[in-house]
Structures are given as structure tokens and as C-alpha cells.
Amino acid sequence: MSGHSKWSTIKHKKGAKDAKRGKLFAKLARAIEVAARDGGGDPGFNPTLATAIEKAKAASMPADNIERAIKRGTGEVEGATYEEIWYEGYAAGGVALYVLVLTDNRNRAASDVRSTFTRNGGSLGEPGSVAYLFEQKGFILVDGPEDDVMLTALDAGAEDVRESGELWEVVTAPGELKDVRGALEEAGLRIESADVTQLPATSVPLETDKAKQVLRLVDLLEELDDVQEVYANFDIGDDVMAALAG
């Protein structure tokens, strides 16, 4: 899971730059709309919506934008109808990619995702080809003393706590993410990121050349308007990750 957490941290820091361009806000709003459409507009009774709102707030998305996205999702104001589609494929080195798309134009999304894969050393797979390698989990990156993080997280219902460099990975059931995050915050611990994600069951180690190819493909996929998330099962060593991050 180390590759996942390191890349999550890099993306979290990179998000501030994306937000200035408005692209991140658009994707966050889309996630809120779909969550509100599927589970209702009250985050107290819709944990998926609650997580989407927390993620938007962490990116400094204005409250008015969040409220409008909820209303579009519940049908109180007019908005596009988004369809959820998963694409599965492979990047350099045999790395599995699991791509979540929210789109109002299936043909456009399929064309964009396929061409991005094929032009950047990847290949699309059949449905089910990589999905079995991933499992939906709550995932929190938190900073703080080991004992405080460990005891607080496990007491709140976390499934696992693991060291990840200077941070700690806290893994939860998807429905427990909100409660565990709240307990960590109440304990005065700093949350680096928190989200419901797809964690890989196995990982593929990568050296510098392959790592560059894989991360470039991931970046280009994430830049597509219809792509909401890209999950991957790579594992990149600290020295290689530091060089790439630089």
C-alpha cells in the first residue's frame, strides 16, 4: 500500500494547483451531485455525500458551490445527468489501472479514455480484468505520534493502521470513514487526506523508467474532464518517488 499512500500525498498537495484552474472544483461538484442523486441530499444520512463534501471543503471549495451541487443532485435545480462507468486496463510494467468516470456523454468518455491509454503505453482491458485486484475502503493519511494514532483509530473502528514514512495509513470500512476521521480530529491529530478509495490487494514494484511512464499515464487520465478517479496498484520506492515528485 506504500505506493498508493505516497502518490495520494503527492496528489493531495498537487490539488491546490488544480483548484486554481477550476478543474478540481468541477470534479468535486460532480461527485457531490452523483452522491446526492443516489443517496439523498442530507449528509447525515448519506455517508458518500458526507465524504464528498469533506473532500470539497479540504480543497477550499466555496460553500455556495457545494450547496448548488447538492441541489443539482437532488433535482432542486436543473443539471446534467451523469452516468458512472468503470474502465479497466494496464500501464507499463503490468500495473493495473481502475478508472472511475462520471459522464453525461458515454461516447466522448470512451473515446478519450481509450486514446489516452493507447497513446501512452497502456491498454484497455475487458470488464472484470482488473476490478478483482481492488477493494473499496476508507483511507486516511494522518500525522501524529504512533500511540495516539494507533489507539484513537482502532478504538474508533479502524481496520488497520500502518506506518508510511512520516505519516500513518488508517484503513477503515467505507461506512466507518467519517467516524474514524472525526475521532482522529477530536484527538488533535492532523489529517493529510481522507477518502473512500479502491485499495489494491497486490502491488507491482517499479523502477524509474517504468514509474515515469505509469505516472504520466495516470496524470493524463486524471486531466480528462470525465475521469473522476484513477486507482493503480504500483509500488514505487522512496528514492524513485522523491525524484519523480521533485
N, C-alpha and C positions, 0 to 999 in steps of 0.2 A: 504493500500500500504506500510505500515511501515515495515512489514516483508520482502517485496521484496527489499526495499531500503537498509535495514541493511545487508541482505545477499549479495546484489550486492556489497556493500562496502567491505565485507569480501573477496568475490571472487576476487575483483579488487586488493586487497593487496596480496592475495594468488597467483595471476597471475605471479608475478615476480619469484616465486619459480618454477612454471610450465615452464616458459620460459627457465630456465637454463637447463631443461631436453629436451627442443626442442619440447615437445608435444603441447604447446600453439602455437608456430610458425607454426606447421603443420596445426593446425585447422584454424588459421588466414589465412594462404595461401589458404586453401581450400575454405574459404568464399570469398576471393578475386577472385579466379578462377571462381567460380559459378556466382558471380556478374558480372564479365567481360563477361562471356559467354552469360548471359541473357540480359545484357543491354549495352554492348559495353565497350571498354577499356578506354574511356575518362571520368574521374570522374566528369568533369564539366557538363556532360550531363547524368550522371548515379549516382544519389544520393545514391543508395545502395552500389555501388562501393566506392564512396567517404567516406561513413561511415565505410566500411570495412577497407579502407586504414588508416583512422584516428585511428581506434581501433588497427591496427597493429603498427602504429607509437607510440601510447601510451604505447605499450608493448615493445618498443625498438627493433622492428623487423628491420633488416637491409634493406636499400633501394633496394639493389640488389635482395633480396628475394621477395620484393613486386613487383618489375618490372617483375621478372620471372613468378610470379603467374599471373599477368595480361596477359602476353604473352601466357601462357598456356591456360588461359580462352578464349582469342581471337583466338586461333589456330595458332599463330605465331610460337610456339614451341610445340612439342608433349607432351601430358599429359593425365592423366586418365580422363574418363568421369564420373562425379558424378551425382547421382540421389538424389533429395530431397524427403525425406519421413518423415511424422509426425507420431509419436506413442503417444497414449493417455492411461493414466492409473491412478491408485490410490496408494498412500502410506499410512502409518499408520495414523490413526485418520481421514481418509476420505479426505486427502489432494489430490487435483488433480494435476497431472503431465502431461505436454505437452512437448514432446521431439522432437527436430529437429535433423534429421540425414542427413548427406551428405555422400553418399557411392558409391563405384564402385562395391560393391558386396551385393546385396539385401539380399541374404540368410544368409550371415555372420552377417549382421547388425541385422536382425530379431532375429536370434538365440541369439546373445549377449544381446540385449535389453531385450528379454523375460526372459532369465535365470537370469539376474541381478534383474529384478523385483521380480520374484518368490522366489529367494534365500534370499531376503532382506525385506520380509514382505509386498511387494507390489503386484499389479495385473494389467495386461494389460486390457484395455477396448476396446470396439468396436470403429471404426471411428465415430467421432462426439460426443462421450460420454463426453468429457471434453472441446473440442475446443470452444464451445459456451461460456465458462466461461472466455475466454481471448480475448483481443483486441490488435491489433498491434498499438504501439505508440512509439514516440521518448521519451527517458527518460534520463534526465541529473541530476547528483548529483553535486551540486555546493556549494562552501564555500564563504561566504561573508555577508555583512550587509543586513538585511532584505529589506530595502527600495531599495538598489541598485539592488539586485537580482530581486525583485518583478517588479520594474519599467522597468528594462532592458529586462527581459524575456517577459513580457506581451507586451511591445512596439514592440518587435521583432516577435511577433506572437505566443507565447506560449499559450496553452490552460489552464494551471493551474500551480500554484506554491504552494507547501506545505512544512511546516516545518518537518524535520526529524532529531531529535536530534540536533547535531551541524551543520548539513548540510541542504540544501534545495533541494526538489524534483521539477524538472521542467518537465512538461509533454507537449509534442507537437504532432501535426500530424506527421506521419513518414517523409513526404516530407519537413517539416519545421525544422527538427533537425539541419541540417547544418547551416542554417541562425541564429537560436536562439543560438546555441553554439558559433558561430562567434561573435555575439553581446555581449555575456557574456564575452568572452575572450578579446574583444576590450575594455570592461569596466574595465578590470583588475581583474576580478573575477577568482578564481581558480576552474577549472573543475576537479572533482574527477573521474567521468566516464561519458560517453555519448554513447548511443547505441539505435538502433531500437530494441524494445523488445516486449514481449507479457505481458501486464499487466492484472492481474486478476480483474474481476468485483466484486467478493466477496472473503473473506478470511476465513480461518479456524484457530482459535486460538489453540496453542499447549503448553502443559506443558513440563517439562524437558525430561521425558522418551520418549514421542512420538516425541519430537523435535529431539532427538538424532537419532531415527530410520529414520525419514524423511531426515535429513541432510546427514546421512550415505548413504542412497539410492541415493540421488541427487549426492553426491560425486562420488559414484561408477559408476553411469551412465555417468557422465562427463568425467571419466577416459577412457571410451571406445573410441577407435580411430575414429569410425564412428559418434559418437554423437557430434553435434556441440553446441547445447544449451539445457538446461533443464529449463523449466518455471514451477513455482509452485504457489499455492495460499495459502501458510501457513502464519500465523502471530504469531511471537514469541516475547514475552515480552522482554523489555530491559535487565532485570536481567538474564533471561534464555539465551538470545543471548550472553551477556557478558561472562557468564560462559562457554558456548559452544565455543566461539571464543578463550577463554583463553586456 
